[in-house]
Amino acid sequence: QVQLVESGGGLVQAGGSLRLSCAASGRTFNNYDMGWFRQAPGKEREFVAAIKWSGGSTYYADSVKGRFTISRDNARNTVYLQMNSLKPEDTAIYSCAATLGVHLLGIITTTRGYDYWGQGTQVTVSS
């Protein structure tokens, strides 16, 4: 089992920044690929960003490319999502997810590809 706890959400004005954190416990964190997803009211959960277990590869949704940065600190068992130039359409509940990644060649961008999920943190961007 892997337990994931997100933090760092909040209310911010358009153009502002937030940094989300996801703290992991329970298994060897540096064996897991990590992803961030978000779900806005009335919409399906969508992929935001992901990072390989080694930190060597990252992947972003087109909607956040150039504005968001995913990173990880394996010594702290934590993955981060730095969000800059936020827009009202970024408003959603953001959740981190984990999947055992040492045997995977690529990065998973689908929700069903991840085995463990956090409870989510609310991000609200006002116009």
Salt bridges, closest charged atoms under 4 A:
ASP33 OD2 - LYS52 NZ 2.90
GLU46 OE2 - ARG38 NE 2.61
ASP62 OD1 - LYS65 NZ 3.12
ASP73 OD2 - ARG76 NE 3.25
ASP90 OD1 - ARG38 NH1 2.90
ASP90 OD2 - ARG67 NH1 2.74
